[in-house]
Amino acid sequence: MSCSTPEWLYDVFLNFIEDSEAGPNTFVSRLRGALSSEGVTFIDGTNLDREIWEATIEGSHIALLLFTQNYTESSRCLDERVKIMDCHNQFGKVVVPIFYGVDRYDVREQSGPFGEALEQLAETRLPGKGVVDVLLKWGAALTQAALLTGYSHSDYSLDNTLLPVTKFFVGLTYVVQELRELIENSSAEVSFIGICGMGGVGKTTTAKFLYNNIGFQFENKSFIENIAQVCKEDNRGYVGLQKQLLYDVLKTEVELHGSAMGTTMIEKRLHGKRLLLVLDNVSELEQVKVLCGNREWIGRQSVLLGIDESESVELLSRHAFRELSPREDFHELSRQITKRCKGLPLALEIIGSCLYEKTKEEWECMLSKLNQTVEMNNDLFYEIFRLSLDGLDDEEKRIFLDICCFFIDKDRAYAAEILNSCRTRIYPNISITNLVERNLIKIEKNNKLGMHALLLEMGRKIIHQSSSKEADEYYCQGWAQKDVLDAFARHVL
């Protein structure tokens, strides 16, 4: 495919090789989060056929080239680089190199370990006479790219407090901008802003983007997640939340013997400090009081969230097709499905991921099932959730429910090790990856497992609705105290 003057489909094409063990705090994850929080549309060539990634390179305004130590392990990355430099030479495409953990000189000259790995890859891919030709082609593109103005990771320090965010931030950019303006233009000494909306509409996602977007302006900051769930499951929930806030600001562990002591210490130790504090999933006024003091909640600076029909179709398409818009013969089906989902981002993400690489007949079957659900309320989420689970094999379903009950906020490697000893599947990491791709679970900060609060609630609801034998398997492993006692009574007393 030859380069041509394109209409921009994306703002940025990312050229990189992703570490299979990469977590949310890797450079690529942070880069994606930063681009998304600024409303920049981007794509990469991972899992795309050559014809598709060539078209997306042509259709992207800017190409960001991320050089890393393992970059030369991927012939796809190098072939993409050749295509990118062709478009740069012929049509002036903007190309920005970034050097992360590798020296610009080694890339330019193909020297050192970088050059050795490049030769080894060429010999593996094209044994014989073809090695010289492919090395010349790759080398010319690498040399030219390394001579362009760019950035070196060694010249900057990373903010380790950035939060993991969704890959596709559709329809809420204007809300983040509105929130920024509210904060920046507020004349009050302490500004309270409430983000309101029903479950799954994008409140937490918006709050995370805002936190990542303006956090650098604050010397002290804290993002406290899923407060309602923590308080519900932990008798010392308030104390735990207070300890997290104090640790985030003071950078040291503080011993508290009650929430009253915590409130007093927060008032004394944080008084006079400029602080960005985000409280996620607040369900009661008392949860705010124990962290912020006795202040009026919520004032005039409240924001309601939602996305329109065109943005809903785009969000569905990004997950179902990995493209900005549906394929030609799927337009009407996409419109009907987004309408049935009432435009709610969480529902669209789950349905879109479930329909990825599915046939038109399977789309029609999904629409038929959605049409059988009740009118829009939490039951619709539950039906969508069940439809997504139906697309998993039995082992993946069990692992999902295991994560619901035992591994939220636990390290991924730790969870995989435990699951490997308990389940029949040899490689639980494969199941975890599949669940992430279906947007049923998330890899959070510090490589910990996470899940949307609504999905967590529904997963546990499924366990409650299971047969007594299946449910007891979970309760007897120590999930919910009341249910453990009930199971004990059934089997022992």
N, C-alpha and C positions, 0 to 999 in steps of 0.2 A: 504494500500500500504506500503510495507516495504522499508526501506532505502537501497540504494545500492550505490556503488561507481559511481558517476555521471560524465558526461561531463558537464562543467559549461555552463548553458544557460544564467545566469545572474551573475554579480559580487556580487550583494547585494540583499537580501530579507529584506524588511522593515516590521516590525511587530508593529502595532500601531492602535489606534482608532482615527479617524479624527473627529474633531468638525464640525457639520453641518453648523456652521456659520463661519468656518475658512476662513480667507482671505490670501492674498499672503505673509503677513509678519509673519504668524505663524511659529513656529519652524519647523514643518514638511515641509512647503513650502520652507523654507530656506535650510533645509537639502536636499531636492530634487534638488534645484538649485545648491547647492554646489557640489553634486555628479555629476550632469549633466555637470557642467562646467569643471570637471576633466575627463570627458569621461567615467564615471563609469555607467555601465548598471544596472538598478535596477527594482524591481517590488514589489507590495504588494498584499495582498490577498483580498482587497476590491472588492466586486462584483464578486468574483470567486467562483465556486463550490468547495466543499471540495477536490474532486479528483484532481482538477487543482492546488489548492494552495499547496497541499501536494507535487505534482510533482515539482512545482516551488521552494519550500523550498529545496527539494533534489537537484535541479539543480542550486542552488545558492551557490557561494563560501563562502560568509559571510552572517550572519544574524545580523541585527541591531535591537535591542529590545528597543522600546521607552516606558518607564513607565511614565504615566501621572495620574493626579487625577481621570480622568474618565475612566481609562483603564479597570477597572473591570465592566464596563457597557456592555462589549462585550464578549460573550462566544466564538465567533470566534477567537478573539485575544488570549484568554487563550488556546484554542485548538491548535492554531498555535504554541503557546509557548511550549506546550507538544511535538509536532512533532519536533520542532527545537532542543529541548534538547535531544530527542531520537537520532537525527542525530549527535549531538555533542558527546554523549556518545559512540555511535557505530562506528562513522567514523571520529571523530575529527573535525567536522565542526566548523569553527571559529564563535564565538558568542560574540557580544559586547553589553552590556546593557547601556542604557542612561536613567538617572533619571531626569525628567523635572517636577518640581512642586510637587514632591513626595519624601519622605525620603527613602533611601536605606533600612534602618532598618525595616520600615513598610512593605516594599515589601518582605523582607527576612522572617519576622516573621508573615506576614499577620495580622498586628496589626493596631490599630487606625481606622480612617475612611476607609482606603484602605481595611483592613480586614473585616470590617462590610459590605461594599459594595460587597465584594467577596461572603460572606455567603448569602447575600440577592439574588444575582444573581443565586447561586446554588439552593436555595430553589424555586426560580421562575421557573428555567429551569427543575429541577428534583425534584418535591415535593415527599416527602416520604423517603424511605430507600436509594435511589440513591444519596441523598445529600452528605452523608459521603464519599462515594467512589469518587465522582467527586471533592470534596474539597481536598481529599488526593492527587489525581492526579494533580490538578492544583497547590496545595500548594507545592508539591515536585518540580515541574518545576520552580515555582517562587523562591523558596528558593535557588535552585542551580544556577539559572540565576543571582540572586542578589549577590551571592558570587564571581562571575567572575569579572575580571578587566574591568572597564568601565569608564563612565563619568557622572558627575553630573552637571546639568545646573547651579547650584548655584556657581560653581567654575569658571564660564566663563561669559563674557559679550557679548551680541549680537550686531552685526553691523546693525543698523536700516536703513542703506541706501541700503541694497541689493535690487535688482530689481527682480520682478516676471518674470519667464522665462518659456518656453514651457517644458512640462513634458518629451518629447522625443526629444533629441538633436542628430540627426543622420547625419553623413557624414560631419560635419563641425568642429569636434574636432581638426583636423590637421590645420584648418585655424586659430583657436584661438591660437594654439601653435605657428604658424608662426607669428601671430601678436605680441604675447608676446616676441618672439625673436627679432623682428624688434625694439620694444620699448626698450628692455633691452640692445641691442647691438648698439643702435644709439649713435653717438658721438656728435650730434647736441644738443645745449642748449634747443631748442624747437623742438620737433619731431611731424610732421604732418603725419598722416596716413589716406589714403582714402580707404573706403570699397565700392567697385563698383559692380553693377549688376542690372538686371531688377527687376521690382516689384515682390515680393513674393519669391525671391530666398534665403532669409535668412539674409539680411544685419543687420536689427535691432536685430534679435535674436542673431547673432554673437556678435554684439556690446554689448548687455546686458551681455552675458556670459563673455566677456572680462572684462567688468566693474566690475562684481562681482568677477572675478578671480584675478585681480591685484589691485583693488581699495584699499585694505588694505595697500598697499605700499605708498599711497599718503595721506598726512595730509589734503589736500583739494581736493574735487572732485565734479563733477556735471554732470548729464546726462540729456540733454534737448531733449525731445521727439517731433517728428512730427513737426519740425520747419516749413516746407512748408505749412502745413495745418493751423497752428496757424497764420502765416503771411497772409494767404489768407482770413481768416475769421475775423481777428481782425485788425482794423485800427491802433491800437497801438501795433501791434504784436512785433515789434522790442523792444519796451520799456518793454513789458511783459517778453520777453526772457532775456533781460538784468537784470531785477529785479530778475528773478529766479536764474540766475548765481550768482549774488551778494549775494542773500540770502543763497544759497547752501554753499558758501564759508565763508561769514561773520556771518551767523546764526542770522541775524537781518534784518528787513524790511527796504528798502531804498526807499525814494521818488524821482522819476525821472520826469522831465518835458519835456523830449524829448530824442530821440535816441542819439543826439550829447552829451548831458549831461551824458547819460549812458555810452557811449564809453569812455569819459574822466574819469569818476569815476572808470570804470573797470581797466583802465590803471594805475590810481593812487593807488587804494585800493588792487589790485591783483599783483602789480609789486613785483617781488622777491619771490612770493609764488610758491611752487612746486604744480602743479595742474594737475589732470587728468580731461580733459573735453571731453565729447562725445556729438557730435551734430548729431542728428538723422533726416534723411529725409531732407537733405539740397538740395534746388533746384536752388539757386542763390548765386553768389559770395558775394553779399552784406550781406547776412545772416551770412556769416562767418566773414566779416569785422566788423560788429557791435558788435560781441562777442569776437573776437580774435585780432582785429587790422588789419592793412593792410599788410597781409603776402601772400606769393605765395601759391596758391592752385591748384591742388594737386600735390605733388612731386613724386619722384621715389618710395616712400614707399606706393604704392597702392596695393590692393588685390582684385582679382576677385573671386566671390563665385559660387559654383555649387556642385552637388553631382552626383555620378555615378549610373549606373542602379541597381546594387545590393543594394546600400544604399537607393535608391528610393523605391525598393520593401520592404526593412525593415521598412522604415518610414510608408508606406501604411499599412503594416501588424500590426505595433504597434497600429495604430488607428482603423483598421478594426477588428482585432482579439485579440488585447491586447497581442500579442506574437511577437517574433523576426522574424518569417517567416510565410508565408501563410500556411493554412491547405492544405493537399496533393492535393485535387481536385480543389483548387483555385489558384495553382501556375501559370498556363498559363493566367488565367484571370487577376491576379495581374500584371504579366509582361506586358500584353497588355494595362492595364489601366495606369500604370506608364509611359509607352512609349507615350501614348496619352497625358498625362499631362506634357510631356517633362521633367520629373524629378523635377519639381518646388515644393519645400517643402510646400508652402501655399496651392497649389492645391491638393497635396497629403493628407495633413492634413484634408482638408474639405471633399474630396471624401471619405477618409478612415473612418472618423467619421460618414458620411452619410450612409456608407455600414455596420456599426457595427451591428452584429446579423441579417444580411439580408441573404436571401436564394441565392443559386447559380443562380436561374432564375432572381432574382432582380439584381445581379451583371451583368449578361449578358444584361439585359435591360439598365443598366447604361452605359456599354461599347458601346452599340448600339447608345445611345443618344450622347455620347462623339464623336463617329465617324462621327456624323452628323454636328459637329461644324466646324467652319472655321479653317484655319491653325493657328499655335501658335502666338498669340498676346493677347492683353488685352481682346479681345472678347472671347477667350477660358476661361479666368478667369470668365468672366461675365456669360457664359453658365454654368460653374461648380457651380458658386454662385447661379444661378437660380435653378439648379437641387437640390441643398441642401435646398433651401427655399421651394421647392415643397414638401419636406419631412416633413415640419412643418404643424401644424394645423393653421387655420386662425388667432386664437388669438396669437399664438407665432410669426407669421409673423408680425402682427401689433405691437407687443411689440418690435420685432427686429427693425422695422422702427422707432418706438418711440425713442428707444435708439440711433439710428443713428442721429436723429435730435435734441434731447433735453438732453440726459443723458450721453454723453461722458464726462469722467472725473468727473462725479457726483457720490456721495456715493451710494452704492448699496441699503442700507436700505431706503434712501431718494427716490430713483427712484421707489422702490417697493411700497412705501407708495402712491406716486402720481399715479402710474399705477393702484394700487388697487382701487383708487377712480374714475378712468376714464374708466377702461376696465371691461368686464363682468366676467373675471376670478377672483375667490376669492383669489387665492394664486399666484401672479405674480412671486414670488421667484422660483416656480417650473419651470415656463417658462424660467426664467433667467438661472437656472441651466441647462436646456436642451440646451439652446443656447451656454453655455460654453462648454458642452460636445460635441457639434457639431463643436467647434472651430470657431464659428461665432462671439462671443464676448469673452472678457477676463476680469478677475478680477485683477486689477492692484494694485499698491502700495496704502496702506491706504484704501483698500476695495472699490476702485473706479472702475467704469465701463470703459472698454477700447475696442478698436477694431483696427485691422490692417487697415492702411490708405487706402489700395486698396479696402477692404470690405466696409469701410465707404463711399468711393466715389461711389461704385456700389449700395449701399443701397439708397443713395440719387438720383442716376440715375434712379432707379426704381420708386421713387416718382415722378420725373420729367416726366416719361413716363406714369404715372397713369392718369386716367380721371381727368378733371378739378376739379370735386367735391371732389375726394379723395385727390388730391394734395392740394387744398385750405384748407382742414382740418389741414394739417401740416403747411402751410405757415401762416395761420391766428393765429397759436399758437406762431409765432415769430421766425421761423427758419432762413430764408434768406430774407434780407431787400428788394431786388428787387422783389422777388416773392410775398412778403407780399403786396407791392404796386400794383402789377398786380392783385392779388386776390381782393384787395380793389376796384380797378377800375371796375372789372367785376361785383361785387355784390352791389356796393354803388353808383358809379357815373353814 
